[in-house]
Each structure stands twice: as C-alpha cells, then as structure tokens.
Amino acid sequence: MDAWKWLYPGMGVKRWLLLMAVGVLLVSAGFTLIVDVDLLGAVERSIARGVGRLAGFFHPAAVPAVGILVMAAGVLLIVLGLRRMIRSLLDVVLPDNVDSLANLVYRRQHLRRGPKIVAIGGGTGLSTLLRGLKGITSNITAIVTVADDGGSSGRLREEMGVPPPGDVRNTLVALADTEPLMERLFQYRFQTGEGLKGHSFGNLFIAAMTEITGDFEQAVRESSKVLAVRGQVLPATVQSVSLAAEYDDGTRLVGESRLPQRGKRIRRVALEPPNVRPVAEAVRAIRDADVIILGPGSLYTSILPNLLVPGIAEAIRRAQAMRVYVCNVMTQPGETDGYQASDHVRAILEHAGPGIIDYVILNSGRVPHALAEKYRREGAYPVVNDMPALQALGVVPMTRSLMSHADVARHDPERLALAVRDLWEMHRAARGQASKVWMARLWPAWARRNGG
C-alpha cells in the first residue's frame, strides 16, 4: 500500500509523526490527571502514573494544574510536529514558496472569492486586461476570437487546418501563474530555420496538442494546465471562420489581416460562414458571470468577431451581469480613424444589437507629448471622450487615468483592473439599494422592520 511509503527511509516525516504521537499521549495523560478518565488505555495510564508520582511532590490541589501543564506540552508537541511535517513536505512540492505559504494560501482563497468575470476580445488589449484581472479574482473566463489569418497563426491555419492559435496563446500567457521561463518559452519566436522562421513556440505547441487530442478546445484546456492558468481560456467557436469587411465606398474584403485599409472607413464586418456554433462552455460562462467585459482591443478585428458568433451576443444580452466596454486609448489606423468613444460603442451596438453594454470605461490620462507625436506619425490619435453622445446611447461612462508608463500608449493592467473592481462594487451597491427600494414598495412592513 502507498500509505506505508511514508515510513520509508529519507521521507522526512517519521520523526514528526512520532513527535505528534508523543504529544497526543501527553494530552491524554494530562486529561486523565485532571478528570481521572482513561482515553488511550495502558500507555496513557503509565504516563499518568509517572506524572502523578512527580506531582506527589506537590500539594494534591496542584495535581490538576500539573495535568494542564502536561496537556499544554502535548499540544505544543503536536503543533510543532505538524508544522515541521508540513514544511518538510512543502520543501519537496513547493521549494520556492515555503516561506510565503500563508501569503500564498491567503491570496488564492481571496482570489477564489472574487467576482466571476468573462473577458471577450483578442490581441494585446485582452492580454493587458487579463494580466490585471488575475490579481483581483481567479474566476476568469477569457473568450477569444479565432478569425486571425495572418502571421504564424495564419500559416498554421492554412497548413494544418487548425483554428489560429495566436490570440489564444497570448491569453494563456497573460493568465499564467507559472515560471517566467515558461512564459518566455511560449512567446519565443523562431528567427531561423526553414519552415520554423516566424512561428512562435506556443503556436506550435497548441497546434501539436490539437493533433494529439483531436480537438482544439481540449488542446487549449491541456495547454492551460501546462501554464497553470488562473481561470480558463475558451475560443468563441472551434469552426473555421473568416472575417469580411464592407467599406463606405462599397468595396469588400475577406481576411482579418487585410481589413485595415488606410483611407477607407469600415461600414460593417461579418463572419464567413455566418452560421457557426459557439463553444457551449463560453455561453455558460457568460450566463453565470457577474461581470462581462468587452475590450480593450481592435474594434473590428478583435472584439466584434466574437460578438458575431451566433449565440454570444444574445447570451450577453440575457445575462444578469454588469456589462462593460473598455474603450481604446488610441484610434487604430485603417480601422477606427477619427473615431470618438461614442463611435466605438455605436459600432458594437449596430453589429450586436442593444442591451449588451451598461458602462464604458474611458481613459482620462494624458498621453505624453513625445509619445503622442510618435503615434501621430503613424496615423493614430487619442480617443476623444464625448460624454453627451455616450449618454445618449444609454451607457454610463466612467473615466480614470489608465495610461501605462511604458513607451506605448496602452492601458496599465493594474489600473484597469482596479477600475473594473471599483465599478463592480459601485454597481453591486446600487443594485442592492434598488432591491431595498423595490422590497419597501412591495412590502411596507419589511421597510418598517429594516429601517426603510
């Protein structure tokens, strides 16, 4: 039996088990001295007699006190033995986290009680959001677009017939609770090698896992285990889809990587084929969510492709969750040129229908002049927060300074996560107050009893 292996030499637990056993005997002996009741039998009685003879040197009235001291010594030995045994085991299982075990357990228990958050999108924006969110909750589901057809993902999609793994890979790494070396490995991109150049290791890993398991969704689950992902990552659909765009000038293009066209304004995007099936687990996660977040990320190529999968937008509309859109910091050349915040929201509502956005989180921080000038040369500008137009669309704007201090105009993960947390707490408090008002109107007696 495996249980006997604990007694093998070198296990580092036998001495502490023995120490705990001695502690149990002392507790029992001390209890016997106090109340004269046997708990363990002959061994306990012999210990009690020995202690009793020692106690005979004292006044009889002191015997109960001696018993209490013996019990205290036993408890001390039990605690010491248990603590050292746990530490001995953790030295093997978690050698780098033994000293911070209490912090580790507290953090994981705290995160487990966090809100259930569903984040929908793709690309760098979704990864940025997730890096911050995993610090406030472990109940995260990331729903990722699979319409990418460029770069390494596009090549694997064409050559192996697998859904594009690039956005999934970035999302897995963002949620990973693992060693930095493993993150670097998954993000490593080959610089040389015929057929390998341009591919990232993570993309090849997910593609290989898809062939091994025979299912892309299962491959993502298995990859999540390798990276110790905090939460879960799901594709919006596992069927092969392409993204098509219709422009204001009447022209049309197919292929996500081809859609951004300088000088052309996108009128509408659509999936081809349009009647794909959503991943069932993604729909369930939306239904059970406390918070649903769209963005940040490319409006037409990262966010909307998810909402165009049949069933996703409808699930968001029916959910009881707080629904949030995180607006981009900058416009995107060839995709959202000249867009204000309300234009982003309007595009989502026109494609997915009303009732899927309650709040909009906006950046109020100033983009440094040198950085703004760099982006201006590339055709990108800070998104204008046009509050009256947003409110006219039926959404509630929330402004925060969310700029990262890096050399890119991007959201700071921690600031964005704190904004989401504060908005959730405000929303929950308002919902609780609304429930009280509703109860007071329905049952006046309840209001009187609760001070309403």
Number of C-alpha atoms within 10 A of each C-alpha: 4 5 6 7 9 13 13 10 9 8 12 16 21 16 14 21 18 14 19 22 16 18 24 21 22 26 25 26 32 29 21 22 25 16 10 12 13 16 15 13 11 10 14 21 21 12 18 25 15 13 19 20 11 12 20 12 10 12 8 11 9 12 20 17 15 19 25 17 15 23 24 16 18 24 19 17 22 23 16 15 23 17 12 17 19 13 19 17 15 16 14 10 11 12 12 11 13 18 13 10 14 10 12 13 11 12 15 14 13 14 17 17 12 17 18 20 26 26 26 30 31 33 23 18 21 27 27 24 28 26 19 20 26 24 19 20 23 24 20 26 24 28 30 29 30 29 30 26 22 16 15 22 25 21 17 21 19 13 9 14 12 23 28 31 29 29 23 26 26 23 30 31 24 23 29 23 18 14 10 10 9 16 18 13 12 20 18 15 17 13 11 10 9 7 9 14 12 17 22 22 19 25 24 19 16 26 24 16 19 21 13 12 13 11 14 25 20 16 19 25 17 16 20 22 13 14 19 16 22 26 22 21 25 25 26 31 25 19 17 16 24 18 26 22 24 18 16 12 10 9 10 15 15 16 18 22 14 13 22 19 13 11 10 18 18 23 13 16 23 19 22 15 13 13 11 18 14 19 19 13 15 24 19 13 22 28 20 16 22 20 22 27 26 27 26 27 25 21 23 24 25 27 25 27 28 28 24 21 24 18 19 25 22 19 19 23 19 12 22 15 23 20 23 24 25 25 25 24 26 22 24 22 19 17 20 21 19 17 16 21 25 23 17 20 20 16 18 21 15 10 16 21 15 15 16 26 23 15 21 23 24 24 25 16 14 13 20 12 9 10 13 18 14 14 19 13 9 11 15 20 22 21 24 18 18 13 17 10 16 21 14 10 14 13 21 15 20 16 14 14 15 24 21 17 12 10 9 13 22 21 25 18 22 20 18 26 23 17 19 23 18 12 18 19 13 12 15 14 12 12 12 12 12 12 12 16 14 12 15 18 13 11 11 12 13 14 16 10 9 10 8 13
